[in-house]
Each structure stands twice: as structure tokens, then as C-alpha cells.
């Protein structure tokens, strides 16, 4: 077996399972708020396209996807992020969900002979770390705390780390923090990339779940700088959160053609091409914005509910975007146990999403609460929390 498998941490939900295994929950229906799985209905028009194209079950999909899908993605990117140009032939690749793509991208990109660093936020999406370890790299954690507005202080990363860095992962809007990088902050990271020659991989899967203002994307910052080749910059997007389609396993990576060309070569061996019927359904989803705005309204209503009904009892800070509360508590594990025991509500301790560092564990004494349940269930959550607080 690959010896590096033994270096992987258990997934956060395995740790949560162990934490709660001896808890006797309240005699109430379970309301899970621990996992970021959208529960809003999938768009019916996407389902219709999928069902109408099952004949393609007998067709092998191409690794680089249908031209029509890449064109639809290019049109969406251009409109959403105000790009002057993106080439659907060389700067976009459909992928089978961004989890698969983030993992395989690291495998294809790292030069394991040098044991390079992959710099990433802490707390973080665990695939960044696992992919790095299995590719022979070294994770380097940038702590995201209240003191730096949960964005991380990249000025504190030593020059010797940047010199041996091959990928910088950012997540904007953040998982679990919900914070968004500004255009100026993204441009500062692009300048660092130019100085030290590393790839910036921006995970933007929550970019469409915003309340007041659409977040800036990495490619948008490049375009504002006149960098239409998007040198050393790639972004990951998905239909899972935007369109409530986590089971479709549909997303894309876009950016620097010189980075994507060898990655496409890797993918021809990796064998993770998206099924044709999923691609056709994805075209319909990327071409429609009405269902996305309706989705945003549902999340806004739930955040409004929590702020109004519980804001005086818990330090809820409304995120810039996404569907998570990153809630500061006295003890994250005890808080999760208490909610399971007294209210039969599942939340995720923040320490399970982060790592210990010399300056502490930035996830400790936070919990991630995913507002993925429907409005009626969220109203029930509010009532249960009021009783135990």
C-alpha cells in the first residue's frame, strides 16, 4: 500500500461520529447541520434534460468534455466575472465535481521529487491536505483567525516557504468561514505568484450563494490586470451548491492554458470524464440564472431567521457568502455534544476542519453550522435552540 495513506487524517465526519457515539439524543427528529449538502430541490428543467438523454449511457464521454458545455461555461464565466475573453478550447475543462478535480489536479501538478509546499488556509477543505500528502508534497497552513478577518496573513509566510511552494490554495467564499477575498487581496496574491512562480488554485464553489454583493473571482482579478492568459491561475466551480445538484458531480476548472494542457493529459489516464447526459444537463444549468437567484433567496431567508431569532443568544456573524455559520463557542466538542443530546441537532466542531500549529488550532472553539435544511426545519432548529439556551 501507498505508505502515505497512513499519514491521512480521518475525515471530519468520522471524528464527529466518534465524538457522538455514546450520546443519547433527545427524542426528536434529527436535523443535520454538519455536512454541506444542499437540501433545496434540484431544478426540474435540469432533471428533464437528464432524463431525456439516457440514450447516452451507451456513449463514452471525452476527457475534455463536449464543446457545447465548454462554450456554455465560457459564456457564464465571461458574464459573471466580467472577463474580456476566455478560450473554451484551451482554458476550460469540465470535471466530475470539484472534489475529484482538486484532488487530481494536485496529483498532476506537484513535482514530488522536491517535496514542495502546498500553502492552504487553516481551517480548510480536507481534500487540499489529503491530495498534497498523497502527491508527496508538504501542507503549509496559514491560520485564518478573527484577528486577520479569517482571510489568513500571507505576509507572515516565510520567503523560504514561498520559494519551495508549487500551489497556493485559497477558498473564496471560504469554507467554513464564509469570508470573501477582495479584488485587491487577490491581486496581491497574484503578485506573490509572479515573484515565486507558484500556481494559485482558487476554490470558488460557494461564489453564487451571496447576500448583498457577488464575490470577485480570481480570473476577474486577472482580467482587471489585463492578464487574459490567467498565468498560473486556475479556479474551480461547481453546480453542487449553485444549482443544488451535488449528485450530478458536475463542475469545471478554468484558467491558464499552459497549466490545463498537462492536466488534461493526466485526466485521459485518470478516467473521470463526466457522463454525456450529465454534461447536457449541466449546459442547461449554466445557461440559467433564475433558479440561482431563487436559491439565494432561500438562504437569505434562513440567515435572516437565525439573526433575528437567535442573534441575542449566540454570536452569529452573517457570512459574506456561502451557507455556513462559523460560530465562536466556549468548547466546540462540548457544544456539538450538547446540541445532539438536548436538541438532536448535528453540527461540526471546528477543530475537525483545522490543524494544530505553533500558534494554536484556529478552528478550536468554533463550530460549523450548515444552513442546508429547509426553512421549516430551520424554524424548528430555532425553537429547539431557544429552549436549551
C-alpha positions in Angstrom: 0.0 0.0 0.0 1.0 3.6 -0.5 2.6 4.4 2.8 1.4 8.0 2.7 -2.2 6.7 3.2 -1.3 6.2 6.9 -0.5 10.0 7.1 -4.1 11.0 6.3 -6.3 12.2 9.0 -9.8 10.6 9.4 -12.4 12.7 7.6 -14.1 15.2 9.9 -17.4 13.3 9.9 -15.7 10.2 11.1 -14.3 12.2 14.0 -17.8 13.6 14.7 -19.2 10.1 14.6 -16.7 9.0 17.3 -17.5 12.1 19.4 -21.2 11.4 19.4 -21.2 7.6 19.6 -22.2 7.5 23.3 -24.6 10.4 23.3 -28.3 9.6 23.8 -30.1 12.2 21.7 -33.3 13.9 22.6 -36.4 12.2 21.4 -36.8 14.5 18.4 -36.3 14.0 14.7 -32.6 14.6 13.7 -31.8 17.8 11.9 -28.3 17.5 10.4 -26.5 20.8 10.1 -23.0 19.3 10.0 -22.5 18.5 6.3 -22.5 21.0 3.5 -25.0 19.0 1.3 -27.7 21.3 -0.2 -31.2 20.1 0.6 -33.1 22.5 -1.7 -34.8 20.8 -4.6 -32.8 20.3 -7.8 -34.1 22.4 -10.7 -36.8 20.4 -12.6 -35.6 21.6 -16.0 -32.2 20.1 -15.3 -33.8 16.8 -14.3 -35.9 16.8 -17.5 -32.7 17.2 -19.7 -31.0 14.4 -17.8 -33.9 12.1 -18.2 -34.3 12.9 -21.9 -30.7 11.9 -22.6 -30.3 8.4 -21.0 -29.6 7.1 -24.5 -26.0 8.4 -23.9 -25.4 5.7 -21.3 -24.0 3.8 -24.3 -21.5 6.6 -25.1 -18.0 7.0 -23.7 -17.5 10.7 -22.7 -14.5 12.6 -23.9 -12.0 13.7 -21.2 -12.2 17.3 -22.2 -16.0 17.4 -22.4 -18.4 18.5 -25.0 -17.6 21.7 -26.9 -21.1 22.9 -26.2 -20.6 22.5 -22.4 -17.3 24.4 -22.5 -18.9 27.1 -24.6 -21.7 27.4 -22.0 -19.2 27.6 -19.2 -17.2 30.2 -21.0 -20.3 32.3 -21.6 -21.2 32.1 -17.9 -17.7 33.0 -16.7 -17.5 35.9 -19.1 -20.8 37.3 -17.9 -20.5 36.6 -14.2 -16.9 37.7 -13.8 -16.7 40.4 -16.4 -14.0 38.7 -18.5 -13.0 40.1 -21.8 -12.1 36.7 -23.2 -11.7 33.1 -22.2 -11.0 30.3 -24.7 -13.4 27.4 -24.3 -11.0 25.1 -26.2 -7.9 25.6 -24.0 -8.8 27.4 -20.8 -11.8 25.4 -19.6 -12.1 21.7 -18.6 -15.3 20.1 -17.3 -14.7 17.8 -14.3 -16.7 15.3 -12.3 -17.2 17.5 -9.3 -14.6 19.8 -7.9 -13.6 17.4 -5.1 -12.4 15.0 -7.8 -10.8 17.8 -9.7 -9.0 19.4 -6.7 -7.5 16.0 -5.7 -6.4 15.0 -9.2 -5.1 18.5 -10.0 -2.6 18.3 -7.2 -1.5 14.8 -8.3 -0.9 16.1 -11.8 0.8 19.3 -10.7 3.3 18.6 -7.9 6.9 17.6 -8.6 7.2 15.1 -5.8 11.0 14.9 -6.1 11.2 18.3 -4.5 8.7 17.7 -1.7 7.2 21.1 -2.4 4.9 23.0 -0.2 1.2 23.4 -0.9 0.1 26.5 1.1 -3.5 26.4 2.3 -5.9 28.1 4.7 -6.4 26.7 8.2 -9.3 25.7 8.7 -9.7 24.2 5.3 -11.5 21.7 3.0 -9.7 18.5 3.8 -9.1 17.5 0.2 -6.4 20.2 -0.1 -4.4 18.4 2.6 -5.1 14.8 1.6 -4.2 15.5 -2.0 -1.0 17.2 -1.0 0.1 14.3 1.2 -0.7 11.6 -1.4 1.1 13.6 -4.1 4.3 13.7 -2.0 4.0 17.4 -1.0 4.0 19.2 2.3 1.0 21.1 3.6 1.8 24.6 4.9 -1.1 26.1 7.0 -2.0 29.8 7.1 -4.2 30.3 10.1 -7.4 32.2 9.5 -8.5 33.9 12.7 -10.7 36.7 13.8 -7.6 38.9 14.0 -7.0 38.7 10.3 -10.7 38.6 9.4 -10.4 34.8 8.7 -8.5 35.5 5.5 -5.1 34.5 6.7 -2.0 36.6 6.9 0.2 35.7 3.9 2.8 38.3 4.8 3.8 36.0 7.7 4.7 33.1 5.4 8.5 32.9 5.3 10.3 33.5 2.0 11.9 30.1 2.1 8.4 28.5 2.1 7.3 30.5 -0.9 10.5 29.6 -2.7 9.5 25.9 -2.5 5.7 26.4 -3.0 4.1 25.0 -6.1 0.4 25.6 -5.3 -1.4 28.1 -3.1 -5.0 27.1 -2.3 -7.5 29.8 -1.4 -11.2 29.3 -0.9 -13.4 32.3 -1.6 -16.0 32.4 -0.3 -14.4 30.5 2.5 -15.4 27.1 3.8 -16.1 27.2 6.7 -15.6 30.9 7.4 -17.7 32.4 4.6 -15.3 35.3 4.0 -14.5 36.7 0.5 -11.2 37.9 -0.9 -11.4 41.4 -2.4 -10.0 42.2 -5.8 -7.0 44.0 -4.2 -6.2 41.0 -2.0 -6.4 38.6 -5.0 -4.1 40.9 -7.0 -1.6 40.9 -4.1 -1.5 37.1 -4.2 -1.1 37.2 -8.0 2.0 39.4 -7.5 3.3 36.8 -5.0 2.7 34.1 -7.6 4.7 36.1 -10.1 7.6 36.6 -7.6 7.9 32.9 -6.6 6.3 31.1 -9.6 3.6 29.1 -8.0 0.1 28.2 -9.1 -2.9 29.9 -7.4 -5.8 27.4 -7.2 -9.0 29.2 -6.1 -11.8 27.1 -4.9 -14.9 29.2 -5.7 -17.7 26.7 -5.2 -19.7 28.9 -3.0 -19.4 32.0 -5.1 -23.1 32.2 -6.1 -24.6 32.0 -2.6 -24.2 35.6 -1.7 -26.5 38.1 0.2 -25.6 41.6 -0.8 -22.8 41.6 -3.4 -21.4 39.0 -5.9 -17.9 38.0 -4.8 -15.0 38.8 -7.0 -13.2 35.8 -8.6 -9.5 35.1 -9.3 -10.0 35.2 -13.0 -11.8 38.5 -12.6 -8.9 40.0 -10.8 -6.6 38.7 -13.6 -8.8 40.4 -16.2 -8.7 43.7 -14.3 -4.9 43.5 -14.5 -5.1 42.7 -18.3 -3.8 39.2 -17.7 -6.1 37.4 -20.1 -3.8 34.4 -20.2 -4.6 33.9 -16.5 -0.9 33.0 -15.9 -0.5 30.5 -13.1 -4.1 31.0 -12.0 -6.9 28.4 -12.0 -10.4 28.4 -10.5 -12.8 25.6 -9.5 -16.5 25.9 -9.8 -19.4 23.5 -9.3 -23.1 23.1 -9.8 -23.4 21.4 -6.4 -24.1 24.5 -4.3 -25.1 26.9 -7.1 -27.8 24.7 -8.5 -28.5 22.2 -5.7 -27.0 19.4 -7.8 -24.4 17.6 -5.6 -25.4 14.2 -7.0 -24.7 15.3 -10.6 -21.0 15.6 -9.9 -20.5 18.4 -12.3 -18.1 21.3 -12.2 -15.1 22.8 -14.1 -11.6 24.1 -13.8 -10.6 27.2 -15.8 -7.6 29.4 -16.2 -4.0 29.2 -17.5 -4.0 27.0 -20.7 -0.3 26.1 -20.0 -1.4 24.5 -16.7 -4.6 22.9 -18.1 -2.9 21.2 -21.0 -0.8 18.7 -19.0 -3.7 18.3 -16.5 -5.9 17.2 -19.4 -3.3 14.7 -20.4 -3.3 13.4 -16.8 -7.1 13.2 -16.9 -7.1 11.0 -20.0 -5.5 8.4 -17.8 -7.3 9.3 -14.6 -10.7 8.2 -16.2 -13.0 10.7 -14.5 -14.8 12.1 -17.6 -18.3 13.4 -16.9 -21.1 11.3 -18.5 -22.6 12.8 -21.6 -26.1 13.1 -20.1 -24.7 14.9 -17.1 -22.9 17.3 -19.4 -26.1 18.1 -21.3 -27.9 18.7 -18.1 -25.0 20.9 -16.9 -25.4 23.1 -20.1 -29.0 23.8 -19.1 -27.9 24.7 -15.5 -25.1 27.0 -16.5 -27.4 28.8 -19.0 -30.0 29.7 -16.4 -29.7 32.3 -13.6 -33.3 32.4 -12.4 -33.1 29.3 -10.4 -29.8 30.5 -8.8 -31.4 33.8 -7.6 -34.3 31.8 -6.2 -31.8 29.6 -4.4 -30.1 32.7 -2.9 -33.4 34.0 -1.6 -34.0 30.7 0.3 -30.6 31.0 2.0 -31.1 34.7 2.8 -34.4 33.9 4.5 -32.8 31.3 6.7 -29.9 33.6 7.7 -32.5 36.4 8.4 -34.4 34.0 10.6 -31.3 33.0 12.7 -30.1 36.6 13.0 -33.5 37.8 14.2 -34.4 35.0 16.5 -31.0 33.9 17.9 -28.7 36.8 17.4 -29.1 37.9 21.0 -28.3 34.5 22.3 -25.4 33.3 20.2 -22.6 35.4 18.4 -23.9 34.7 14.9 -21.9 36.6 12.3 -23.6 36.6 9.0 -21.1 35.3 6.3 -20.2 37.3 3.2 -21.3 34.3 1.2 -21.9 30.6 1.4 -24.3 28.7 3.7 -22.2 28.3 6.8 -22.2 29.9 10.2 -18.7 29.9 11.7 -19.8 30.2 15.3 -17.5 31.1 18.2 -18.3 29.0 21.3 -16.6 28.1 24.6 -15.8 24.5 23.7 -16.6 23.2 20.2 -16.8 19.5 21.0 -18.9 20.0 24.1 -21.2 22.4 22.2 -21.7 19.7 19.5 -22.4 17.0 22.1 -24.9 19.3 23.9 -26.8 20.1 20.7 -27.0 16.4 19.9 -28.1 15.4 23.4 -30.6 18.1 24.2 -31.9 19.1 20.7 -30.9 16.2 18.3 -29.1 18.7 16.1 -25.9 17.8 14.4 -23.1 20.4 14.0 -19.4 20.0 13.2 -16.6 21.0 15.8 -14.2 23.5 14.1 -11.1 21.7 15.3 -12.0 18.8 13.0 -11.6 21.2 10.0 -8.2 22.6 11.0 -4.8 21.5 12.3 -2.7 22.3 15.3 0.1 24.8 14.6 2.8 26.6 16.6 0.3 29.4 17.3 -2.7 27.1 18.1 -5.6 25.5 16.3 -7.7 28.2 14.6 -10.8 26.0 14.4 -10.9 25.2 18.1 -13.8 26.7 19.9 -15.8 27.3 16.7 -18.5 25.1 15.2 -19.6 25.0 11.6 -23.3 25.1 11.2 -24.6 24.5 7.6 -28.0 26.1 6.9 -28.8 23.4 4.4 -32.1 22.3 5.9 -35.3 23.8 4.5 -36.9 26.8 6.1 -39.4 24.8 8.1 -36.6 22.7 9.6 -34.6 25.8 10.4 -37.6 27.3 12.2 -37.6 24.1 14.3 -33.9 24.4 14.9 -34.5 28.0 16.2 -37.2 26.7 18.7 -35.0 23.9 20.0 -32.1 26.2 20.5 -34.2 28.7 22.3 -35.2 26.0 24.8 -31.7 24.9 25.6 -30.0 28.3 25.6 
